[in-house]
Amino acid sequence: MLGVRIGKYIELDLDDRAGDSKAVDEMCKKLLANPVTENYEIIPYDKQ
C-alpha cells in the first residue's frame, strides 16, 4: 500500500461576505476541525 487519504468537505452558505472569513476561520478552529490532527482550507465560492 502506498497511502490512504480520508477527506471531508463542509459547505457553508452565508448571506453576508463582510467579516465572513474571520467567522468561518473561528468555526473551523472551534467546531469543525481538530487543529491538532487536521488541516483545513477556506475557499470562497461565488454562486452565479
PyMOL Python script that loads the backbone (N, CA, C, O; Angstrom):
from pymol import cmd

cmd.read_pdbstr("""\
ATOM      1  N   MET A   1       0.846  -1.164   0.000  1.00  0.00           N
ATOM      2  CA  MET A   1       0.000   0.000   0.000  1.00  0.00           C
ATOM      3  C   MET A   1       0.897   1.234   0.000  1.00  0.00           C
ATOM      4  O   MET A   1       1.887   1.306   0.727  1.00  0.00           O
ATOM      5  N   LEU A   2       0.523   2.202  -0.835  1.00  0.00           N
ATOM      6  CA  LEU A   2       1.309   3.430  -0.935  1.00  0.00           C
ATOM      7  C   LEU A   2       0.778   4.548  -0.052  1.00  0.00           C
ATOM      8  O   LEU A   2       1.524   5.465   0.292  1.00  0.00           O
ATOM      9  N   GLY A   3      -0.477   4.492   0.317  1.00  0.00           N
ATOM     10  CA  GLY A   3      -1.021   5.545   1.170  1.00  0.00           C
ATOM     11  C   GLY A   3      -2.532   5.528   1.202  1.00  0.00           C
ATOM     12  O   GLY A   3      -3.186   4.943   0.339  1.00  0.00           O
ATOM     13  N   VAL A   4      -3.063   6.167   2.194  1.00  0.00           N
ATOM     14  CA  VAL A   4      -4.505   6.280   2.368  1.00  0.00           C
ATOM     15  C   VAL A   4      -4.812   7.731   2.704  1.00  0.00           C
ATOM     16  O   VAL A   4      -4.088   8.371   3.466  1.00  0.00           O
ATOM     17  N   ARG A   5      -5.882   8.236   2.133  1.00  0.00           N
ATOM     18  CA  ARG A   5      -6.294   9.606   2.430  1.00  0.00           C
ATOM     19  C   ARG A   5      -7.790   9.613   2.681  1.00  0.00           C
ATOM     20  O   ARG A   5      -8.569   9.102   1.876  1.00  0.00           O
ATOM     21  N   ILE A   6      -8.180  10.187   3.783  1.00  0.00           N
ATOM     22  CA  ILE A   6      -9.589  10.358   4.105  1.00  0.00           C
ATOM     23  C   ILE A   6      -9.842  11.854   4.175  1.00  0.00           C
ATOM     24  O   ILE A   6      -9.128  12.577   4.869  1.00  0.00           O
ATOM     25  N   GLY A   7     -10.844  12.311   3.466  1.00  0.00           N
ATOM     26  CA  GLY A   7     -11.120  13.747   3.464  1.00  0.00           C
ATOM     27  C   GLY A   7     -12.592  14.021   3.632  1.00  0.00           C
ATOM     28  O   GLY A   7     -13.432  13.129   3.519  1.00  0.00           O
ATOM     29  N   LYS A   8     -12.886  15.284   3.906  1.00  0.00           N
ATOM     30  CA  LYS A   8     -14.282  15.694   4.013  1.00  0.00           C
ATOM     31  C   LYS A   8     -14.391  17.138   3.559  1.00  0.00           C
ATOM     32  O   LYS A   8     -13.451  17.925   3.674  1.00  0.00           O
ATOM     33  N   TYR A   9     -15.556  17.458   3.045  1.00  0.00           N
ATOM     34  CA  TYR A   9     -15.855  18.821   2.629  1.00  0.00           C
ATOM     35  C   TYR A   9     -17.052  19.298   3.424  1.00  0.00           C
ATOM     36  O   TYR A   9     -18.018  18.559   3.616  1.00  0.00           O
ATOM     37  N   ILE A  10     -16.984  20.510   3.876  1.00  0.00           N
ATOM     38  CA  ILE A  10     -18.110  21.131   4.559  1.00  0.00           C
ATOM     39  C   ILE A  10     -18.407  22.419   3.816  1.00  0.00           C
ATOM     40  O   ILE A  10     -17.537  23.277   3.671  1.00  0.00           O
ATOM     41  N   GLU A  11     -19.634  22.552   3.347  1.00  0.00           N
ATOM     42  CA  GLU A  11     -20.030  23.740   2.588  1.00  0.00           C
ATOM     43  C   GLU A  11     -20.943  24.596   3.451  1.00  0.00           C
ATOM     44  O   GLU A  11     -21.935  24.111   3.995  1.00  0.00           O
ATOM     45  N   LEU A  12     -20.598  25.876   3.570  1.00  0.00           N
ATOM     46  CA  LEU A  12     -21.402  26.819   4.345  1.00  0.00           C
ATOM     47  C   LEU A  12     -21.996  27.847   3.405  1.00  0.00           C
ATOM     48  O   LEU A  12     -21.282  28.431   2.590  1.00  0.00           O
ATOM     49  N   ASP A  13     -23.289  28.074   3.509  1.00  0.00           N
ATOM     50  CA  ASP A  13     -23.953  29.132   2.749  1.00  0.00           C
ATOM     51  C   ASP A  13     -24.125  30.330   3.674  1.00  0.00           C
ATOM     52  O   ASP A  13     -24.803  30.240   4.697  1.00  0.00           O
ATOM     53  N   LEU A  14     -23.511  31.450   3.312  1.00  0.00           N
ATOM     54  CA  LEU A  14     -23.551  32.654   4.134  1.00  0.00           C
ATOM     55  C   LEU A  14     -24.240  33.767   3.372  1.00  0.00           C
ATOM     56  O   LEU A  14     -24.132  33.844   2.148  1.00  0.00           O
ATOM     57  N   ASP A  15     -24.943  34.627   4.081  1.00  0.00           N
ATOM     58  CA  ASP A  15     -25.678  35.693   3.405  1.00  0.00           C
ATOM     59  C   ASP A  15     -24.921  37.017   3.338  1.00  0.00           C
ATOM     60  O   ASP A  15     -25.372  37.945   2.666  1.00  0.00           O
ATOM     61  N   ASP A  16     -23.787  37.122   4.018  1.00  0.00           N
ATOM     62  CA  ASP A  16     -23.038  38.378   4.030  1.00  0.00           C
ATOM     63  C   ASP A  16     -21.553  38.073   3.953  1.00  0.00           C
ATOM     64  O   ASP A  16     -21.038  37.311   4.772  1.00  0.00           O
ATOM     65  N   ARG A  17     -20.858  38.650   2.988  1.00  0.00           N
ATOM     66  CA  ARG A  17     -19.431  38.372   2.828  1.00  0.00           C
ATOM     67  C   ARG A  17     -18.559  39.197   3.765  1.00  0.00           C
ATOM     68  O   ARG A  17     -17.424  38.801   4.032  1.00  0.00           O
ATOM     69  N   ALA A  18     -19.038  40.315   4.272  1.00  0.00           N
ATOM     70  CA  ALA A  18     -18.245  41.167   5.152  1.00  0.00           C
ATOM     71  C   ALA A  18     -17.990  40.445   6.474  1.00  0.00           C
ATOM     72  O   ALA A  18     -18.932  40.132   7.203  1.00  0.00           O
ATOM     73  N   GLY A  19     -16.741  40.184   6.780  1.00  0.00           N
ATOM     74  CA  GLY A  19     -16.398  39.518   8.027  1.00  0.00           C
ATOM     75  C   GLY A  19     -16.548  38.017   8.007  1.00  0.00           C
ATOM     76  O   GLY A  19     -16.315  37.364   9.024  1.00  0.00           O
ATOM     77  N   ASP A  20     -16.933  37.446   6.872  1.00  0.00           N
ATOM     78  CA  ASP A  20     -17.156  36.002   6.796  1.00  0.00           C
ATOM     79  C   ASP A  20     -15.894  35.196   7.039  1.00  0.00           C
ATOM     80  O   ASP A  20     -15.938  34.187   7.743  1.00  0.00           O
ATOM     81  N   SER A  21     -14.770  35.616   6.473  1.00  0.00           N
ATOM     82  CA  SER A  21     -13.561  34.804   6.568  1.00  0.00           C
ATOM     83  C   SER A  21     -13.120  34.632   8.016  1.00  0.00           C
ATOM     84  O   SER A  21     -12.677  33.547   8.394  1.00  0.00           O
ATOM     85  N   LYS A  22     -13.231  35.662   8.824  1.00  0.00           N
ATOM     86  CA  LYS A  22     -12.856  35.539  10.232  1.00  0.00           C
ATOM     87  C   LYS A  22     -13.826  34.622  10.974  1.00  0.00           C
ATOM     88  O   LYS A  22     -13.404  33.786  11.772  1.00  0.00           O
ATOM     89  N   ALA A  23     -15.117  34.777  10.716  1.00  0.00           N
ATOM     90  CA  ALA A  23     -16.123  33.937  11.367  1.00  0.00           C
ATOM     91  C   ALA A  23     -15.968  32.475  10.963  1.00  0.00           C
ATOM     92  O   ALA A  23     -16.069  31.585  11.807  1.00  0.00           O
ATOM     93  N   VAL A  24     -15.724  32.221   9.686  1.00  0.00           N
ATOM     94  CA  VAL A  24     -15.549  30.847   9.206  1.00  0.00           C
ATOM     95  C   VAL A  24     -14.291  30.234   9.806  1.00  0.00           C
ATOM     96  O   VAL A  24     -14.298  29.066  10.194  1.00  0.00           O
ATOM     97  N   ASP A  25     -13.217  31.003   9.887  1.00  0.00           N
ATOM     98  CA  ASP A  25     -11.978  30.508  10.487  1.00  0.00           C
ATOM     99  C   ASP A  25     -12.212  30.112  11.947  1.00  0.00           C
ATOM    100  O   ASP A  25     -11.725  29.071  12.389  1.00  0.00           O
ATOM    101  N   GLU A  26     -12.944  30.925  12.692  1.00  0.00           N
ATOM    102  CA  GLU A  26     -13.255  30.599  14.089  1.00  0.00           C
ATOM    103  C   GLU A  26     -14.107  29.335  14.187  1.00  0.00           C
ATOM    104  O   GLU A  26     -13.877  28.500  15.062  1.00  0.00           O
ATOM    105  N   MET A  27     -15.093  29.187  13.290  1.00  0.00           N
ATOM    106  CA  MET A  27     -15.927  27.979  13.293  1.00  0.00           C
ATOM    107  C   MET A  27     -15.082  26.740  13.030  1.00  0.00           C
ATOM    108  O   MET A  27     -15.265  25.707  13.673  1.00  0.00           O
ATOM    109  N   CYS A  28     -14.163  26.847  12.087  1.00  0.00           N
ATOM    110  CA  CYS A  28     -13.304  25.703  11.769  1.00  0.00           C
ATOM    111  C   CYS A  28     -12.439  25.324  12.962  1.00  0.00           C
ATOM    112  O   CYS A  28     -12.322  24.147  13.303  1.00  0.00           O
ATOM    113  N   LYS A  29     -11.836  26.318  13.593  1.00  0.00           N
ATOM    114  CA  LYS A  29     -10.962  26.052  14.739  1.00  0.00           C
ATOM    115  C   LYS A  29     -11.716  25.448  15.917  1.00  0.00           C
ATOM    116  O   LYS A  29     -11.213  24.538  16.576  1.00  0.00           O
ATOM    117  N   LYS A  30     -12.921  25.950  16.184  1.00  0.00           N
ATOM    118  CA  LYS A  30     -13.637  25.549  17.398  1.00  0.00           C
ATOM    119  C   LYS A  30     -14.600  24.386  17.207  1.00  0.00           C
ATOM    120  O   LYS A  30     -14.830  23.618  18.141  1.00  0.00           O
ATOM    121  N   LEU A  31     -15.172  24.242  15.997  1.00  0.00           N
ATOM    122  CA  LEU A  31     -16.254  23.274  15.830  1.00  0.00           C
ATOM    123  C   LEU A  31     -16.001  22.198  14.786  1.00  0.00           C
ATOM    124  O   LEU A  31     -16.328  21.033  15.010  1.00  0.00           O
ATOM    125  N   LEU A  32     -15.429  22.568  13.658  1.00  0.00           N
ATOM    126  CA  LEU A  32     -15.431  21.670  12.507  1.00  0.00           C
ATOM    127  C   LEU A  32     -14.155  20.858  12.336  1.00  0.00           C
ATOM    128  O   LEU A  32     -14.197  19.768  11.766  1.00  0.00           O
ATOM    129  N   ALA A  33     -13.033  21.357  12.811  1.00  0.00           N
ATOM    130  CA  ALA A  33     -11.763  20.660  12.601  1.00  0.00           C
ATOM    131  C   ALA A  33     -11.039  20.492  13.929  1.00  0.00           C
ATOM    132  O   ALA A  33     -11.199  21.295  14.849  1.00  0.00           O
ATOM    133  N   ASN A  34     -10.255  19.450  14.009  1.00  0.00           N
ATOM    134  CA  ASN A  34      -9.364  19.261  15.147  1.00  0.00           C
ATOM    135  C   ASN A  34      -7.988  19.744  14.702  1.00  0.00           C
ATOM    136  O   ASN A  34      -7.284  19.010  14.008  1.00  0.00           O
ATOM    137  N   PRO A  35      -7.581  20.965  15.082  1.00  0.00           N
ATOM    138  CA  PRO A  35      -6.328  21.519  14.573  1.00  0.00           C
ATOM    139  C   PRO A  35      -5.086  20.736  14.986  1.00  0.00           C
ATOM    140  O   PRO A  35      -4.014  20.956  14.423  1.00  0.00           O
ATOM    141  N   VAL A  36      -5.203  19.833  15.948  1.00  0.00           N
ATOM    142  CA  VAL A  36      -4.063  19.013  16.352  1.00  0.00           C
ATOM    143  C   VAL A  36      -3.778  17.949  15.300  1.00  0.00           C
ATOM    144  O   VAL A  36      -2.618  17.639  15.030  1.00  0.00           O
ATOM    145  N   THR A  37      -4.839  17.383  14.699  1.00  0.00           N
ATOM    146  CA  THR A  37      -4.656  16.280  13.756  1.00  0.00           C
ATOM    147  C   THR A  37      -5.117  16.587  12.343  1.00  0.00           C
ATOM    148  O   THR A  37      -4.867  15.798  11.431  1.00  0.00           O
ATOM    149  N   GLU A  38      -5.787  17.720  12.138  1.00  0.00           N
ATOM    150  CA  GLU A  38      -6.351  18.027  10.822  1.00  0.00           C
ATOM    151  C   GLU A  38      -5.933  19.418  10.360  1.00  0.00           C
ATOM    152  O   GLU A  38      -5.693  20.316  11.167  1.00  0.00           O
ATOM    153  N   ASN A  39      -5.855  19.569   9.061  1.00  0.00           N
ATOM    154  CA  ASN A  39      -5.658  20.871   8.437  1.00  0.00           C
ATOM    155  C   ASN A  39      -6.945  21.240   7.721  1.00  0.00           C
ATOM    156  O   ASN A  39      -7.729  20.366   7.352  1.00  0.00           O
ATOM    157  N   TYR A  40      -7.163  22.522   7.525  1.00  0.00           N
ATOM    158  CA  TYR A  40      -8.327  22.951   6.762  1.00  0.00           C
ATOM    159  C   TYR A  40      -7.953  24.125   5.883  1.00  0.00           C
ATOM    160  O   TYR A  40      -6.975  24.831   6.130  1.00  0.00           O
ATOM    161  N   GLU A  41      -8.750  24.314   4.861  1.00  0.00           N
ATOM    162  CA  GLU A  41      -8.541  25.410   3.921  1.00  0.00           C
ATOM    163  C   GLU A  41      -9.901  26.035   3.637  1.00  0.00           C
ATOM    164  O   GLU A  41     -10.883  25.327   3.417  1.00  0.00           O
ATOM    165  N   ILE A  42      -9.952  27.347   3.641  1.00  0.00           N
ATOM    166  CA  ILE A  42     -11.184  28.069   3.349  1.00  0.00           C
ATOM    167  C   ILE A  42     -11.101  28.571   1.915  1.00  0.00           C
ATOM    168  O   ILE A  42     -10.210  29.345   1.567  1.00  0.00           O
ATOM    169  N   ILE A  43     -12.040  28.121   1.089  1.00  0.00           N
ATOM    170  CA  ILE A  43     -12.064  28.512  -0.321  1.00  0.00           C
ATOM    171  C   ILE A  43     -13.392  29.203  -0.601  1.00  0.00           C
ATOM    172  O   ILE A  43     -14.435  28.548  -0.622  1.00  0.00           O
ATOM    173  N   PRO A  44     -13.371  30.518  -0.816  1.00  0.00           N
ATOM    174  CA  PRO A  44     -14.624  31.213  -1.146  1.00  0.00           C
ATOM    175  C   PRO A  44     -15.154  30.754  -2.505  1.00  0.00           C
ATOM    176  O   PRO A  44     -14.384  30.548  -3.444  1.00  0.00           O
ATOM    177  N   TYR A  45     -16.451  30.598  -2.598  1.00  0.00           N
ATOM    178  CA  TYR A  45     -17.093  30.164  -3.832  1.00  0.00           C
ATOM    179  C   TYR A  45     -18.297  31.053  -4.064  1.00  0.00           C
ATOM    180  O   TYR A  45     -19.177  31.138  -3.208  1.00  0.00           O
ATOM    181  N   ASP A  46     -18.348  31.706  -5.193  1.00  0.00           N
ATOM    182  CA  ASP A  46     -19.472  32.579  -5.526  1.00  0.00           C
ATOM    183  C   ASP A  46     -20.438  31.852  -6.439  1.00  0.00           C
ATOM    184  O   ASP A  46     -20.058  31.405  -7.522  1.00  0.00           O
ATOM    185  N   LYS A  47     -21.686  31.730  -6.010  1.00  0.00           N
ATOM    186  CA  LYS A  47     -22.715  31.123  -6.854  1.00  0.00           C
ATOM    187  C   LYS A  47     -23.140  32.120  -7.910  1.00  0.00           C
ATOM    188  O   LYS A  47     -23.172  33.325  -7.663  1.00  0.00           O
ATOM    189  N   GLN A  48     -23.463  31.620  -9.074  1.00  0.00           N
ATOM    190  CA  GLN A  48     -23.922  32.501 -10.152  1.00  0.00           C
ATOM    191  C   GLN A  48     -25.312  32.130 -10.569  1.00  0.00           C
ATOM    192  O   GLN A  48     -25.875  32.757 -11.467  1.00  0.00           O
TER     193      GLN A  48
END
""", "prot")
cmd.dss("prot")
cmd.show_as("cartoon", "prot")
cmd.util.cbc("prot")
cmd.orient("prot")
